[in-house]
Amino acid sequence: MRRLVVISGKSKIIAIFAAIVFSLTSIHLAAKAHIASLQREQELTALSNQHSAFSQDAPTLRPQPAFPTDPLAEQPESASTKQEQKVEGKSPAPLITAAPRRQIIISIADRQLAVIDHGQVLKTYPIAVGAHGTPSPDGDFVIINHAKDPVYRHGDKEIAPGKDNPLGTRWMGLSLKGYGIHGTNMQSSVGKAISHGCFRMRKQDVEELYTLVQVGDTVMVRRERDAMIAKVFTPTPTQPAVTLANATPGSDIQVPSSATATTLETTEQ
């Protein structure tokens, strides 16, 4: 009987001890869970504060129009444009101007040709003009080709360079097909209305003119004498016409060096 009581007392102690351990374990787990919950709340609070601060500091973003609504607003510049402006600001390039060209003025009435350089008469030459039945054209033209020792061709007729060539030794073609300024194999015809429309010159004159003008120079042909023609071909006592002897040709003169024969079809026969 005493033995059963002792055993029963021991069982009661063990049960109490187990209940205490279980209670302590539950308290520990509850405390740990509570601590974890507090940590999560703190983290959420910190994130919420950061988000609020970011929202206050960040600028308000508004959609921008694709193109400026102000017509006076500056248009965006491309990278190449900015680069060009930077280069120009660093070392501005000098302006390149075209070389001044000379001009030929022809008076059919005077049967003369003048070379104009910078508004001054450089040289005048006698010429032959078109006959009554084959008059020379008047108007404004341009020298479109230059040829030394040209080959003459008219229809089926062709004459190689030489003393029998009606074009002489030089040809300066006008922007009117078939017409030009050239030499002649009939020196005595210069000064007369005898050609088939072209303008003939003596050998030494046409060769000199060839060195004074170039392709692209303008040719002004006038049939009647007007104030401009009278001024060019009639020297005044106070301002005589300038001649090649006392005028130096400009540095822009180009003298073609090609000596190859050029075949030309003209109105001359």
Phi, psi and omega in degrees: 000315178298326181293319180293326179292319178298317180295319180295324179293319179296319180297323180293320180295317180297320180295319179295317180298319179295322179293322179295315179298319181295322180293316178298319179297318180296318180298318180298316181293321179294320179295319180297318179295321179296317179298316179299321179295319178297321179297318179296319179296320178296317179297318179295321178296318179296317179296322179295322178293318178298316180298319179295319179295319179297320180295326181284321184279327186289138178290153179284123182271125178241142179296133179264142177293152181297328180227150180297136180280339179278119181296340180266359180292148181289138177280148178297141181262143178285164180297323180294323180294315179298322179295320178296319179295322179295317179296318180295321179291332182282313181214086182299131181280141179291149178291136180257117180256147180291145179296136181297137180258156177266166183229143175253131175242127181242129174253111178295321181296321180273345184056048180222156179232135179236143175256124182253129179229115181055041176080001180246145178285116182275318182197147174239149181223146170283148181220164169258139181243179183294148177288175183299320181279341179228069186292153174287145179285149173243156184140193180251129184227178178225143174287119185253346175206161186224133181213138172261141178047062182288156173267126181275136176215130176217110185066235178269358183270133179220132182233127180286165178303142181154187185292340180266000182282122182295343181271355181069216187258350183221149178221133174232101186281140178268168180282016171246114189306131176091353183245147180190181175253128186206175175280196181202155173264007177233085185299329182289348181281345182292134183099000183241163173266086191221349185278178178265021176126333179283174180249112183268150178222156175295158186304307183292329180288315182292326178291326176289316179300324181302327180276345185266338183238169183214169178299133183105342177291148183270153179231118179254119181248126179236132181277322182257156176277121174240187183298321180294315180296319180297324180289322182288317188258004175234097181297141175270155181299328182278337182219085181292159179295139178282136179247168182297336183293328182240023176225132181266126179301148181292161183287351183275000182290134178246124179255109180301137182259355182289132179247013180285146182287140179240129179275129183229138176254119186233178177276348181292145178233000000 
